[in-house]
Amino acid sequence: MKVEIVEKKRNELLKREEVEFHVDHEKSGTPSRMEVKQKIASVLGVDEAKVFVKKLVTKTGSMTSVGLANVYDSADQAKLIEQKHIILRNSPKLEKKE
C-alpha cells in the first residue's frame, strides 16, 4: 500500500492540516481506515491520535482510493471539533464480550 499526499492546506482557525490523499493498493482490497490512518501518520511524521480520516472512496474498477483526512495540532483539539461518528470510525474496534 502506497499513500501519496496530493494537497495539504493549513486551517489556522481550527488548528489543523486538511490533507487530500491517494492510496494505491495493488493486489488487495480497499484498506481499512486504521491502516490508512497509520500510513498517513508515518508519512507526515505525526502521532496517530491526531489524524482523522474523514473520507475514503475506492474508484470503481481500480486499485486506487481517494480520501480526505484532518491532522490536528493536538488530540484534545480534535475531540472538540470532529463529529462523534468520525471519532468512532477512527478508533480501534472493540471485541464483544460474551
DSSP file (Angstrom, degrees, kcal/mol; ACC not computed):
  #  RESIDUE AA STRUCTURE BP1 BP2  ACC     N-H-->O    O-->H-N    N-H-->O    O-->H-N    TCO  KAPPA ALPHA  PHI   PSI    X-CA   Y-CA   Z-CA
    1    1 A M              0   0    0      0, 0.0     2,-0.4     0, 0.0    24,-0.2   0.000 360.0 360.0 360.0 130.9    0.0    0.0    0.0
    2    2 A K  E     -A   24   0A   0     22,-2.3    22,-2.8     2,-0.0     2,-0.5  -0.979 360.0-157.9-124.1 128.6    1.4    3.4   -1.0
    3    3 A V  E     -A   23   0A   0     -2,-0.4     2,-0.5    20,-0.2    20,-0.2  -0.910   7.1-170.8-108.8 130.5    0.0    6.7    0.2
    4    4 A E  E     -A   22   0A   0     18,-2.9    18,-2.5    -2,-0.5     2,-0.6  -0.983  19.1-137.4-121.9 125.3    0.6    9.9   -1.8
    5    5 A I  E     +A   21   0A   0     -2,-0.5    16,-0.3    16,-0.2     3,-0.1  -0.721  23.5 177.6 -81.2 119.5   -0.3   13.3   -0.4
    6    6 A V  E     +     0   0A   0     14,-2.5     2,-0.3    -2,-0.6    15,-0.2   0.872  64.9   3.2 -90.4 -44.2   -2.0   15.3   -3.2
    7    7 A E  E     -A   20   0A   0     13,-1.7    13,-2.9     2,-0.0     2,-0.4  -0.999  56.4-170.4-147.8 142.6   -2.8   18.5   -1.3
    8    8 A K  E     -A   19   0A   0     -2,-0.3     2,-0.4    11,-0.2    11,-0.2  -0.972   9.4-179.1-138.4 121.5   -2.3   19.9    2.2
    9    9 A K  E     -A   18   0A   0      9,-2.5     9,-3.4    -2,-0.4     2,-0.5  -0.942  21.9-133.1-121.7 142.6   -3.9   23.1    3.5
   10   10 A R  E     -A   17   0A   0     -2,-0.4     2,-0.6     7,-0.2     7,-0.2  -0.809  12.6-165.5 -94.1 130.7   -3.5   24.7    6.9
   11   11 A N  E  >> -A   16   0A   0      5,-3.1     5,-1.9    -2,-0.5     4,-0.8  -0.890   6.5-178.5-115.5  97.0   -6.6   25.8    8.7
   12   12 A E  T  45S+     0   0    0     -2,-0.6     3,-0.3     1,-0.2    -1,-0.1   0.844  77.6  60.3 -65.9 -35.5   -5.5   28.2   11.5
   13   13 A L  T  45S+     0   0    0      1,-0.2    -1,-0.2     2,-0.1    -2,-0.0   0.904 117.3  30.3 -60.9 -42.4   -9.0   28.7   12.8
   14   14 A L  T  45S-     0   0    0     -3,-0.2    -1,-0.2     2,-0.2    -2,-0.2   0.413 107.3-125.2 -97.8   0.7   -9.5   25.0   13.6
   15   15 A K  T  <5 +     0   0    0     -4,-0.8    58,-1.9    -3,-0.3    59,-0.3   0.947  69.0 109.9  55.6  56.7   -5.8   24.4   14.2
   16   16 A R  E   < -AB  11  72A   0     -5,-1.9    -5,-3.1    56,-0.2     2,-0.5  -0.979  66.8-121.4-152.4 162.5   -5.4   21.5   11.7
   17   17 A E  E     -AB  10  71A   0     54,-2.8    54,-2.8    -2,-0.3     2,-0.6  -0.929  24.3-146.6-103.4 131.7   -4.0   20.5    8.4
   18   18 A E  E     -AB   9  70A   0     -9,-3.4    -9,-2.5    -2,-0.5     2,-0.4  -0.906  21.9-167.1-103.0 117.1   -6.5   19.3    5.8
   19   19 A V  E     -AB   8  69A   0     50,-3.1    50,-2.7    -2,-0.6     2,-0.4  -0.885  16.6-164.0-115.6 131.0   -5.0   16.6    3.7
   20   20 A E  E     +AB   7  68A   0    -13,-2.9   -14,-2.5    -2,-0.4   -13,-1.7  -0.943  25.7 174.6-107.9 134.4   -6.2   15.1    0.4
   21   21 A F  E     -AB   5  67A   0     46,-2.2    46,-2.4    -2,-0.4     2,-0.4  -0.927  29.3-141.7-141.4 160.7   -4.5   11.8   -0.5
   22   22 A H  E     -AB   4  66A   0    -18,-2.5   -18,-2.9    -2,-0.3     2,-0.5  -0.967  15.3-157.7-119.6 139.9   -4.4    8.9   -2.9
   23   23 A V  E     -AB   3  65A   0     42,-2.8    42,-2.6    -2,-0.4     2,-0.6  -0.981   1.6-158.7-120.2 122.1   -3.8    5.3   -1.8
   24   24 A D  E     +AB   2  64A   0    -22,-2.8   -22,-2.3    -2,-0.5     2,-0.4  -0.899  14.4 175.7 -98.2 118.8   -2.6    2.7   -4.3
   25   25 A H    >   -     0   0    0     38,-2.5     3,-1.1    -2,-0.6     2,-0.1  -0.701  10.1-169.2-127.1  79.6   -3.4   -0.8   -3.1
   26   26 A E  T 3   +     0   0    0     -2,-0.4     3,-0.1     1,-0.2    -2,-0.0  -0.416  69.6   3.5 -69.2 140.5   -2.3   -3.3   -5.7
   27   27 A K  T 3  S+     0   0    0      1,-0.1     2,-0.3    -2,-0.1    -1,-0.2   0.737 118.2  78.6  58.0  28.6   -3.5   -6.9   -5.4
   28   28 A S  S <  S-     0   0    0     -3,-1.1    -1,-0.1    35,-0.0    -3,-0.1  -0.975  79.8-101.2-154.2 165.1   -5.6   -6.2   -2.3
   29   29 A G        -     0   0    0     -2,-0.3    34,-0.0     1,-0.2    -1,-0.0  -0.043  64.7 -54.8 -76.9-175.2   -8.9   -4.8   -1.4
   30   30 A T        -     0   0    0      1,-0.1    -1,-0.2    34,-0.1    28,-0.0  -0.447  65.0-119.9 -62.4 128.3   -9.7   -1.3    0.0
   31   31 A P        -     0   0    0      0, 0.0    -1,-0.1     0, 0.0     2,-0.0  -0.301  29.2-102.2 -69.7 156.6   -7.5   -0.8    3.1
   32   32 A S     >  -     0   0    0      1,-0.1     4,-2.1     4,-0.0     5,-0.2  -0.313  28.4-111.0 -73.2 161.5   -9.2   -0.1    6.4
   33   33 A R  H  > S+     0   0    0      1,-0.2     4,-2.8     2,-0.2     5,-0.2   0.863 118.8  55.9 -59.7 -36.5   -9.3    3.4    7.9
   34   34 A M  H  > S+     0   0    0      2,-0.2     4,-2.3     1,-0.2    -1,-0.2   0.897 107.0  48.4 -66.1 -40.4   -6.9    2.4   10.6
   35   35 A E  H  > S+     0   0    0      2,-0.2     4,-2.0     1,-0.2    -1,-0.2   0.919 114.7  45.5 -63.8 -43.7   -4.3    1.2    8.1
   36   36 A V  H  X S+     0   0    0     -4,-2.1     4,-2.7     2,-0.2     5,-0.2   0.901 111.1  53.5 -66.4 -41.1   -4.6    4.4    6.1
   37   37 A K  H  X S+     0   0    0     -4,-2.8     4,-2.3     1,-0.2    -2,-0.2   0.914 110.0  47.4 -59.4 -45.1   -4.5    6.5    9.4
   38   38 A Q  H  X S+     0   0    0     -4,-2.3     4,-2.0     2,-0.2    -1,-0.2   0.903 112.9  48.8 -63.3 -41.9   -1.3    4.8   10.4
   39   39 A K  H  X S+     0   0    0     -4,-2.0     4,-2.3     2,-0.2    -2,-0.2   0.908 111.6  48.2 -67.6 -42.4    0.3    5.3    7.0
   40   40 A I  H  X S+     0   0    0     -4,-2.7     4,-2.6     1,-0.2     5,-0.2   0.910 110.7  52.4 -64.0 -41.8   -0.7    9.0    6.8
   41   41 A A  H  X>S+     0   0    0     -4,-2.3     5,-2.0    -5,-0.2     4,-1.3   0.900 111.7  45.9 -61.0 -40.8    0.7    9.5   10.3
   42   42 A S  H  <5S+     0   0    0     -4,-2.0    -1,-0.2     3,-0.2    -2,-0.2   0.884 112.7  49.8 -70.8 -37.5    4.0    7.9    9.3
   43   43 A V  H  <5S+     0   0    0     -4,-2.3    -2,-0.2     1,-0.2    -1,-0.2   0.907 119.1  37.6 -66.0 -41.4    4.3    9.9    6.1
   44   44 A L  H  <5S-     0   0    0     -4,-2.6    -1,-0.2    -5,-0.2    -2,-0.2   0.610 107.7-125.1 -86.7 -12.7    3.6   13.2    7.8
   45   45 A G  T  <5 +     0   0    0     -4,-1.3     2,-0.3     1,-0.2    -3,-0.2   0.881  65.7 124.3  72.2  39.2    5.6   12.3   10.9
   46   46 A V      < -     0   0    0     -5,-2.0    -1,-0.2    -6,-0.2     2,-0.2  -0.781  68.2 -84.8-124.1 169.5    2.8   12.9   13.5
   47   47 A D    >   -     0   0    0     -2,-0.3     3,-1.5     1,-0.1     4,-0.3  -0.493  33.3-127.7 -73.3 142.5    1.1   10.9   16.2
   48   48 A E  G >  S+     0   0    0      1,-0.3     3,-1.4     2,-0.2    -1,-0.1   0.794 105.2  67.8 -60.8 -29.3   -1.8    8.7   15.1
   49   49 A A  G 3  S+     0   0    0      1,-0.3    -1,-0.3     3,-0.0    29,-0.1   0.681  97.7  53.5 -67.0 -16.4   -4.1   10.2   17.7
   50   50 A K  G <  S+     0   0    0     -3,-1.5    22,-2.6    23,-0.1     2,-0.4   0.511  93.0  86.6 -94.4  -6.5   -4.0   13.5   15.8
   51   51 A V  E <   -C   71   0A   0     -3,-1.4     2,-0.4    -4,-0.3    20,-0.2  -0.828  51.2-179.1-102.7 131.2   -5.1   12.0   12.4
   52   52 A F  E     -C   70   0A   0     18,-2.4    18,-2.7    -2,-0.4     2,-0.6  -0.965  18.4-147.3-131.7 115.1   -8.7   11.6   11.5
   53   53 A V  E     +C   69   0A   0     -2,-0.4    16,-0.3    16,-0.2     3,-0.1  -0.720  19.1 177.0 -81.6 117.4   -9.7   10.0    8.1
   54   54 A K  E     +     0   0A   0     14,-2.1     2,-0.4    -2,-0.6    15,-0.2   0.834  64.5  16.2 -88.9 -36.8  -13.0   11.7    7.1
   55   55 A K  E     +C   68   0A   0     13,-1.8    13,-1.6   -22,-0.0     2,-0.3  -1.000  52.9 173.8-144.7 137.7  -13.5   10.1    3.7
   56   56 A L  E     +C   67   0A   0     -2,-0.4     2,-0.4    11,-0.2    11,-0.2  -0.866  13.8 171.3-146.9 109.5  -12.1    7.1    1.9
   57   57 A V  E     -C   66   0A   0      9,-2.9     9,-3.1    -2,-0.3     2,-0.5  -0.974  22.6-145.4-127.1 130.8  -13.5    6.1   -1.5
   58   58 A T  E     -C   65   0A   0     -2,-0.4     7,-0.2     7,-0.3     2,-0.2  -0.817  24.7-122.5 -94.3 130.6  -12.3    3.5   -4.0
   59   59 A K    >   -     0   0    0      5,-2.1     3,-1.8    -2,-0.5     5,-0.3  -0.527  39.9 -97.3 -70.5 136.5  -12.8    4.3   -7.6
   60   60 A T  T 3  S+     0   0    0      1,-0.3    -1,-0.1    -2,-0.2     3,-0.1  -0.293 103.1   5.9 -59.9 129.3  -14.8    1.6   -9.3
   61   61 A G  T 3  S+     0   0    0      1,-0.3     2,-0.3    -3,-0.1    -1,-0.3   0.588 112.9  93.4  77.6  11.4  -12.7   -1.0  -11.2
   62   62 A S  S <  S-     0   0    0     -3,-1.8    -1,-0.3     2,-0.2    -4,-0.0  -0.834  75.5-127.4-130.6 169.9   -9.3    0.4  -10.0
   63   63 A M  S    S+     0   0    0     -2,-0.3   -38,-2.5    -3,-0.1     2,-0.4  -0.172  79.0  99.9-106.4  36.9   -6.9   -0.3   -7.2
   64   64 A T  E     -B   24   0A   0     -5,-0.3    -5,-2.1   -40,-0.2     2,-0.4  -0.987  50.6-166.5-128.1 133.3   -6.8    3.4   -6.2
   65   65 A S  E     -BC  23  58A   0    -42,-2.6   -42,-2.8    -2,-0.4     2,-0.4  -0.900   6.4-154.2-115.8 148.8   -8.6    5.1   -3.3
   66   66 A V  E     +BC  22  57A   0     -9,-3.1    -9,-2.9    -2,-0.4     2,-0.3  -0.948  24.5 161.7-120.3 141.0   -9.1    8.8   -2.8
   67   67 A G  E     -BC  21  56A   0    -46,-2.4   -46,-2.2    -2,-0.4     2,-0.4  -0.955  32.9-131.0-154.3 172.5   -9.6   10.4    0.6
   68   68 A L  E     +BC  20  55A   0    -13,-1.6   -14,-2.1    -2,-0.3   -13,-1.8  -0.978  24.6 178.0-127.4 140.9   -9.6   13.3    3.0
   69   69 A A  E     -BC  19  53A   0    -50,-2.7   -50,-3.1    -2,-0.4     2,-0.4  -0.984  20.2-142.0-141.1 152.3   -8.0   13.5    6.4
   70   70 A N  E     -BC  18  52A   0    -18,-2.7   -18,-2.4    -2,-0.3     2,-0.6  -0.964  10.0-163.3-114.2 132.2   -7.6   16.1    9.1
   71   71 A V  E     -BC  17  51A   0    -54,-2.8   -54,-2.8    -2,-0.4   -20,-0.2  -0.954  15.8-157.7-116.7 111.7   -4.4   16.3   11.1
   72   72 A Y  E     -B   16   0A   0    -22,-2.6   -56,-0.2    -2,-0.6   -57,-0.1  -0.455  26.0-125.0 -90.5 158.9   -4.8   18.3   14.3
   73   73 A D  S    S+     0   0    0    -58,-1.9     2,-0.3     1,-0.2   -57,-0.1   0.824  98.3  10.1 -68.1 -32.5   -2.2   20.1   16.4
   74   74 A S     >  -     0   0    0    -59,-0.3     4,-1.5   -24,-0.1    -1,-0.2  -0.987  69.6-125.0-145.7 154.2   -3.5   18.1   19.5
   75   75 A A  H  > S+     0   0    0     -2,-0.3     4,-1.8     1,-0.2     5,-0.1   0.833 112.0  57.6 -67.6 -32.0   -5.8   15.2   20.1
   76   76 A D  H  > S+     0   0    0      1,-0.2     4,-1.1     2,-0.2    -1,-0.2   0.899 104.1  51.4 -64.8 -40.0   -7.8   17.3   22.6
   77   77 A Q  H  > S+     0   0    0      1,-0.2     4,-1.4     2,-0.2     3,-0.3   0.887 108.1  53.3 -62.6 -39.2   -8.5   19.9   19.9
   78   78 A A  H  X S+     0   0    0     -4,-1.5     4,-2.9     1,-0.2     3,-0.2   0.896 104.7  53.7 -63.7 -41.2   -9.7   17.2   17.5
   79   79 A K  H  < S+     0   0    0     -4,-1.8    -1,-0.2     1,-0.2    -2,-0.2   0.771 108.6  50.7 -67.9 -24.6  -12.2   15.9   20.1
   80   80 A L  H  < S+     0   0    0     -4,-1.1    -1,-0.2    -3,-0.3    -2,-0.2   0.818 123.0  28.1 -76.7 -32.0  -13.7   19.3   20.4
   81   81 A I  H  < S+     0   0    0     -4,-1.4    -2,-0.2    -3,-0.2    -3,-0.2   0.875  98.7  84.3-101.5 -45.8  -14.1   19.8   16.7
   82   82 A E  S  < S-     0   0    0     -4,-2.9     2,-0.1    -5,-0.2     0, 0.0  -0.262  82.2-107.9 -66.8 147.7  -14.6   16.4   15.0
   83   83 A Q    >>  -     0   0    0      1,-0.1     4,-1.9     4,-0.0     3,-0.5  -0.388  28.5-114.4 -71.6 153.1  -18.1   14.9   14.9
   84   84 A K  H 3> S+     0   0    0      1,-0.2     4,-2.4     2,-0.2     5,-0.2   0.860 113.5  54.0 -60.9 -39.3  -18.7   11.9   17.1
   85   85 A H  H 3> S+     0   0    0      1,-0.2     4,-2.0     2,-0.2    -1,-0.2   0.842 107.7  51.0 -68.0 -30.5  -19.2    9.4   14.2
   86   86 A I  H <> S+     0   0    0     -3,-0.5     4,-1.4     2,-0.2    -1,-0.2   0.898 109.8  50.1 -69.9 -40.3  -15.9   10.4   12.7
   87   87 A I  H  < S+     0   0    0     -4,-1.9    -2,-0.2     1,-0.2    -1,-0.2   0.909 111.6  48.8 -63.4 -41.5  -14.1    9.9   16.0
   88   88 A L  H >< S+     0   0    0     -4,-2.4     3,-1.2     1,-0.2    -2,-0.2   0.894 108.9  52.4 -65.4 -39.8  -15.8    6.4   16.3
   89   89 A R  H 3< S+     0   0    0     -4,-2.0    -1,-0.2     1,-0.2    -2,-0.2   0.795 110.6  49.0 -65.8 -27.3  -14.8    5.4   12.8
   90   90 A N  T 3< S+     0   0    0     -4,-1.4    -1,-0.2    -3,-0.2    -2,-0.2   0.285  96.1  85.9 -98.5  10.6  -11.2    6.4   13.5
   91   91 A S  S <  S-     0   0    0     -3,-1.2   -57,-0.1    -4,-0.1     3,-0.1  -0.832  90.9 -93.9-107.5 151.0  -10.9    4.5   16.8
   92   92 A P        -     0   0    0      0, 0.0     2,-0.2     0, 0.0    -2,-0.1  -0.287  44.9-106.6 -62.3 145.1  -10.0    0.7   17.0
   93   93 A K        -     0   0    0     -4,-0.1     2,-0.3     1,-0.1    -4,-0.0  -0.505  30.6-133.5 -73.8 138.4  -12.9   -1.7   17.1
   94   94 A L        -     0   0    0     -2,-0.2     2,-0.2    -3,-0.1    -1,-0.1  -0.724  18.8-118.1 -92.5 141.8  -13.5   -3.3   20.5
   95   95 A E        -     0   0    0     -2,-0.3     2,-0.3     1,-0.1    -1,-0.0  -0.567  31.1-115.0 -78.4 142.2  -14.1   -7.0   20.7
   96   96 A K        -     0   0    0     -2,-0.2     2,-0.4     2,-0.0    -1,-0.1  -0.562  23.2-137.9 -78.8 138.2  -17.5   -8.0   22.0
   97   97 A K              0   0    0     -2,-0.3    -1,-0.0     1,-0.1     0, 0.0  -0.774 360.0 360.0 -94.3 139.9  -17.6   -9.9   25.3
   98   98 A E              0   0    0     -2,-0.4    -1,-0.1     0, 0.0    -2,-0.0   0.410 360.0 360.0-105.5 360.0  -20.0  -12.8   25.6
